[in-house]
Amino acid sequence: MRTDELIDLLAGVVRPSRGAVARVIGIALLAAIAGSFVVMMLGWGLRPDLRAALSTSAYWMKTVYTAAIALAGLALVERLGRPGARARFGWLVAAAAFAIVALLAAGELAALPQTQWTRDVMGQTWSRCPFRIAVIALPAFGATLWALRRMAPTRPRLAGAAAGLLAGGVGATVYGLYCQETAAAFTAVWYTLGMLVWAAIGAAFGGRLLRW
């Protein structure tokens, strides 16, 4: 067998099947959502007024924001799992989502007397919200790492941060099915902090967790 034939044969063996990356990410995303939902139901359950909440703008403000962060994380994972791929779109989506919720929070606070700002930002559950989001997001983080380890990330710290961002977005979106806080300022501060927990952990340990 000639050298060029051997190279072609080896390339054919290691070439991933078409759509393999999409399948891996799809499985991980389903596992992330299902796992986070199970943790939320076991730990806290659904808010009792969920049906009524679904008709309010406050609920959808939170949900659209956290889902946008999850979407940004998903786009980043898909890009950063490929050697040399650009990941600008995901970062732009995350930045735009945060900028919009920050503007909503600023507008909300501007319409209130300063004496009410602290109550609006802190809500009733500020000390528990980030922790709960992080706990609910744990299965999503594990599932996303599983997907990335089956890809070929060459920037493991950034890929780890992306995994955490996706997990945090999923966890926060699921947590919204329980949380009854309605203020945009609360969401901008405490939901964001909860979503960034795993992103920070992924960035710190991505080099070790995603080592080839």
C-alpha positions as CSV (number, residue, x, y, z in Angstrom):
1,M,0.0,0.0,0.0
2,R,1.3,3.4,-0.9
3,T,1.8,6.2,1.7
4,D,-0.9,8.4,0.3
5,E,-3.4,5.5,0.3
6,L,-2.5,4.8,3.9
7,I,-3.1,8.4,4.8
8,D,-6.5,8.4,3.1
9,L,-7.5,5.2,4.9
10,L,-6.5,6.6,8.3
11,A,-8.3,9.8,7.6
12,G,-11.4,7.9,6.7
13,V,-11.2,6.0,10.0
14,V,-10.9,9.0,12.2
15,R,-13.3,11.3,10.3
16,P,-16.4,11.9,12.5
17,S,-19.7,11.0,11.0
18,R,-21.8,13.9,9.6
19,G,-23.8,15.6,12.3
20,A,-21.9,13.9,15.1
21,V,-21.3,17.2,16.9
22,A,-24.9,18.2,16.7
23,R,-26.0,14.8,18.1
24,V,-23.6,15.1,21.0
25,I,-24.7,18.6,21.9
26,G,-28.4,17.7,21.4
27,I,-28.1,14.8,23.9
28,A,-26.2,16.9,26.3
29,L,-28.8,19.7,26.1
30,L,-31.7,17.3,26.7
31,A,-29.8,15.8,29.7
32,A,-29.0,19.2,31.0
33,I,-32.6,20.4,31.0
34,A,-34.0,17.1,32.3
35,G,-31.4,16.8,35.1
36,S,-31.9,20.4,36.2
37,F,-35.6,20.1,36.2
38,V,-35.4,16.9,38.4
39,V,-33.1,18.7,40.9
40,M,-35.5,21.7,41.0
41,M,-38.5,19.5,41.6
42,L,-36.8,17.4,44.3
43,G,-35.5,20.5,46.1
44,W,-38.2,23.1,45.7
45,G,-41.0,22.2,43.3
46,L,-43.1,24.5,41.2
47,R,-44.4,27.9,42.3
48,P,-48.0,27.5,43.4
49,D,-49.1,30.4,41.2
50,L,-47.3,29.3,38.1
51,R,-50.4,29.3,35.8
52,A,-51.1,32.9,36.7
53,A,-47.4,33.8,36.5
54,L,-47.2,32.6,32.9
55,S,-49.5,35.5,31.9
56,T,-47.2,38.2,33.4
57,S,-44.4,40.2,31.8
58,A,-42.2,39.7,34.8
59,Y,-42.1,36.0,34.4
60,W,-41.2,36.2,30.7
61,M,-38.6,38.9,31.3
62,K,-36.7,36.5,33.5
63,T,-37.3,33.5,31.3
64,V,-36.2,35.3,28.1
65,Y,-33.1,36.7,29.8
66,T,-32.0,33.3,31.2
67,A,-32.9,31.4,28.1
68,A,-30.8,33.9,26.1
69,I,-27.8,33.2,28.3
70,A,-28.3,29.5,27.8
71,L,-28.5,30.1,24.0
72,A,-25.3,32.1,24.1
73,G,-23.6,29.3,26.1
74,L,-24.9,26.7,23.6
75,A,-23.5,28.7,20.7
76,L,-20.2,29.1,22.5
77,V,-19.9,25.4,23.3
78,E,-20.7,24.5,19.7
79,R,-17.9,26.8,18.4
80,L,-15.3,26.3,21.1
81,G,-15.6,22.6,20.8
82,R,-14.1,22.9,17.3
83,P,-10.4,23.7,16.8
84,G,-10.0,27.2,15.4
85,A,-13.7,28.1,15.2
86,R,-14.7,31.7,16.0
87,A,-17.1,32.2,18.9
88,R,-17.9,35.9,18.7
89,F,-21.7,35.4,18.2
90,G,-22.2,33.7,21.5
91,W,-20.3,36.4,23.4
92,L,-22.4,39.1,21.7
93,V,-25.7,37.3,22.6
94,A,-24.6,37.1,26.2
95,A,-23.5,40.7,26.3
96,A,-26.7,41.9,24.6
97,A,-28.9,39.9,27.0
98,F,-27.2,41.3,30.0
99,A,-27.2,44.9,28.6
100,I,-31.0,44.7,28.0
101,V,-31.8,43.4,31.5
102,A,-29.5,46.0,33.0
103,L,-31.4,48.7,31.1
104,L,-34.7,47.3,32.3
105,A,-33.4,47.3,35.9
106,A,-32.1,50.8,35.6
107,G,-35.5,52.0,34.2
108,E,-37.3,50.2,37.0
109,L,-35.2,51.8,39.7
110,A,-35.5,55.2,38.1
111,A,-39.3,54.9,38.5
112,L,-39.0,54.2,42.2
113,P,-38.1,56.4,45.2
114,Q,-34.5,55.8,46.3
115,T,-35.9,54.5,49.6
116,Q,-37.2,51.5,47.8
117,W,-34.2,50.6,45.7
118,T,-32.7,48.2,48.3
119,R,-35.9,46.3,48.6
120,D,-36.3,46.1,44.8
121,V,-32.7,44.8,44.3
122,M,-32.7,42.4,47.3
123,G,-36.2,41.0,47.1
124,Q,-37.0,38.4,49.6
125,T,-34.5,35.6,48.5
126,W,-31.3,37.4,47.5
127,S,-29.2,35.2,49.8
128,R,-30.6,32.0,48.4
129,C,-31.2,32.7,44.8
130,P,-27.6,32.3,43.4
131,F,-27.0,29.2,45.5
132,R,-30.2,27.5,44.2
133,I,-29.4,28.4,40.6
134,A,-26.0,26.9,41.0
135,V,-27.3,23.7,42.6
136,I,-30.0,23.3,39.9
137,A,-27.4,23.9,37.2
138,L,-25.0,21.2,38.4
139,P,-26.4,18.4,36.2
140,A,-26.4,20.8,33.2
141,F,-22.7,21.6,33.8
142,G,-21.8,17.9,34.0
143,A,-23.8,17.1,30.8
144,T,-22.1,20.0,28.9
145,L,-18.6,18.9,30.0
146,W,-19.5,15.4,28.8
147,A,-20.3,16.9,25.4
148,L,-17.1,19.0,25.2
149,R,-14.9,16.0,26.1
150,R,-16.3,14.3,23.0
151,M,-15.3,17.2,20.9
152,A,-11.9,18.9,20.3
153,P,-11.7,22.1,22.3
154,T,-8.3,23.8,21.9
155,R,-9.1,26.7,24.3
156,P,-10.2,24.7,27.3
157,R,-10.6,27.6,29.7
158,L,-12.9,29.4,27.4
159,A,-14.7,26.2,26.6
160,G,-15.1,25.5,30.3
161,A,-16.6,29.0,30.8
162,A,-19.0,28.4,27.9
163,A,-20.1,25.1,29.5
164,G,-20.7,27.0,32.7
165,L,-22.7,29.7,31.0
166,L,-24.9,27.2,29.3
167,A,-25.4,25.3,32.5
168,G,-26.2,28.5,34.4
169,G,-28.7,29.7,31.8
170,V,-30.5,26.3,31.9
171,G,-30.4,26.3,35.7
172,A,-31.8,29.8,36.0
173,T,-34.5,29.2,33.5
174,V,-35.6,26.1,35.3
175,Y,-35.4,27.9,38.7
176,G,-37.8,30.5,37.3
177,L,-40.5,27.9,37.5
178,Y,-40.2,28.1,41.3
179,C,-38.9,31.6,42.1
180,Q,-41.6,34.3,42.7
181,E,-39.3,37.3,42.5
182,T,-40.5,39.8,39.9
183,A,-38.1,42.8,39.9
184,A,-35.8,43.3,36.9
185,A,-33.1,44.7,39.3
186,F,-33.3,41.5,41.3
187,T,-32.9,39.4,38.1
188,A,-30.0,41.5,36.8
189,V,-28.0,41.1,40.0
190,W,-28.8,37.7,41.6
191,Y,-29.9,35.6,38.7
192,T,-26.8,36.8,36.8
193,L,-24.6,36.0,39.8
194,G,-26.1,32.5,40.0
195,M,-25.6,31.9,36.2
196,L,-21.9,33.0,36.5
197,V,-21.0,30.6,39.2
198,W,-20.4,27.6,36.9
199,A,-18.9,29.8,34.2
200,A,-16.2,30.9,36.7
201,I,-15.6,27.4,37.8
202,G,-15.4,26.2,34.2
203,A,-12.9,29.0,33.3
204,A,-10.8,28.2,36.4
205,F,-10.7,24.4,35.9
206,G,-11.3,24.1,32.2
207,G,-7.7,23.3,31.5
208,R,-7.9,20.3,33.7
209,L,-11.5,19.2,33.1
210,L,-11.2,19.3,29.3
211,R,-7.6,18.1,28.9
212,W,-7.2,15.8,25.9
